[in-house]
Amino acid sequence: MIRSAMIAATLLAGFAAPALANTKATTDGLFVNIRSGPGVNHPAICLAWPNVPFTVTKCDGNWCHVEYLRSTGWMSAKHIDFQE
């Protein structure tokens, strides 16, 4: 039981690792809104184009703070492909 919990914690940590500070990323192939805050209730300030790299500076739940070209804002984590 304890071993299973340790394996699960290790796997979860592995999935969370790319979302740490200053990770390079692209969108998942879609045009994605970058918003002024973490949620759809915040206005879109910019549109990220597919295959244009950007930097993820931090994630908070399902939203990540990004630096895209000359803009900074929040993007839904489900549309981010983290680069290794």
C-alpha positions in Angstrom: 0.0 0.0 0.0 2.7 2.5 0.9 4.7 1.5 -2.2 1.7 2.2 -4.4 1.3 5.6 -2.8 5.0 6.4 -3.3 4.7 5.4 -7.0 1.6 7.5 -7.5 3.3 10.5 -5.8 6.3 10.1 -8.1 4.2 9.9 -11.2 2.2 12.9 -10.2 5.4 14.8 -9.5 6.7 13.8 -13.0 3.6 15.2 -14.6 3.7 18.5 -12.7 7.4 19.0 -13.3 7.1 20.6 -16.8 4.7 23.2 -15.4 7.4 24.7 -13.2 9.1 28.0 -13.9 10.4 29.1 -17.3 9.5 26.1 -19.4 9.4 26.4 -23.1 6.1 25.4 -24.7 3.8 25.7 -27.8 0.0 25.5 -28.1 -1.6 22.1 -28.9 -2.0 23.1 -32.5 -4.9 25.5 -32.0 -5.2 29.3 -31.8 -5.5 29.9 -28.0 -6.6 33.0 -26.1 -4.2 34.5 -23.6 -6.2 36.1 -20.8 -5.5 38.9 -18.3 -6.2 36.4 -15.4 -6.6 32.7 -14.8 -10.1 31.9 -16.0 -12.5 32.4 -18.9 -14.1 35.3 -16.9 -11.0 37.4 -17.6 -10.8 39.2 -21.0 -8.6 37.9 -23.8 -5.5 40.2 -24.3 -3.8 38.3 -27.1 -4.1 35.2 -29.3 -1.4 32.6 -29.4 -0.7 31.0 -32.8 0.1 27.4 -33.3 3.9 26.5 -33.4 5.0 29.9 -32.0 7.1 29.1 -28.9 6.4 30.8 -25.6 7.6 30.5 -21.9 5.4 29.1 -19.1 6.5 30.9 -15.9 4.1 29.2 -13.4 0.9 27.2 -13.3 -2.0 27.6 -10.9 -4.5 24.7 -11.2 -5.7 24.5 -14.8 -4.2 27.8 -15.8 -0.6 28.8 -16.6 1.0 32.2 -16.7 2.8 32.6 -20.0 5.2 35.0 -21.8 4.2 35.1 -25.4 6.1 37.4 -27.7 5.7 40.8 -26.1 2.6 39.9 -24.0 2.2 38.2 -20.7 -1.0 36.6 -19.4 -2.8 33.3 -18.6 -3.5 30.3 -20.8 -5.6 27.2 -20.2 -3.1 24.4 -19.4 -5.1 21.9 -21.5 -3.9 23.7 -24.6 -0.2 23.8 -23.7 2.4 21.3 -25.1 5.4 21.5 -22.9 8.8 21.1 -24.6 11.6 19.0 -23.2 
